Amino acid sequence: MSKTQNFSVIYSDESLLAVSKPSGLLVAQDRYDVDAPRLDLLLSKEFGKLWAVHRIDKDTSGLVIYARTSEAHRALSMQFQERKVKKSYLALVYGRPSWEEKKVSTPLLVDGDARHRTIAHKQLGKESLTEFRMKGSCGPFSWIEARPLTGRTHQIRAHLLDLGFSILCDPLYGGNQKPFFLSDIKRSYKGDLFEERPLLSRLALHAFSLEIIDPTTNEKRYFEAPLPKDMDVVRKQCAKLFKVDPLG
């Protein structure tokens, strides 16, 4: 996996490109901030013309794939449209679900309120499906794997909110953006609380893996984006203190 300042290249060949992006970087142009830094523009400087086949939220880190030819674009776009792509995300949420697995089919309306959030709406919402799996609790927090079967904007965040959960450091759907500190989970923390630095201060949602059909060979391909440093530090601390590892 090669690295640059703003993204990590996980895989590249003549037909497709798989990269991992940091939180805070747009995948494509934003209608509210047309001049904001964008992943597609950064990539095009190195790889030339690219075709987008899907998106992830600006605040979400992780895996994004692009087509490098028009033929690959058609094939990959069809896979996403027909729900043949398997996507897995990892989130750290407030609270502890009573379920081990949950499938949510609440219809979602994109840009449904004054804050431009995606909201649950049975009348006007579009079909939306997400499968959740509990990976383990760490004190007041829980690791959850999310597998979206449709691709609505903010789908995972909106469906979690519909279940009564919010992702850490999510001011849009969680109500606050309180950073995650080691003292939040370590009872014996002996440091100065006023000097303590947060382990995580951005949306705790990571696009972890994608499985597609290679548009050239028609074989299954699996791509994985390692957790970025901040989320991985939290994972290691949770594993140490609670013997819970979402990747274990």
Helices and strands as residue ranges (DSSP letters): E 2-3, E 8-12, E 16-21, H 39-47, E 51-52, E 61-67, H 70-81, E 86-94, E 101-104, E 108-109, E 119-120, E 130-138, E 141-148, H 155-163, G 182-184, E 205-213, E 220-224, H 229-242
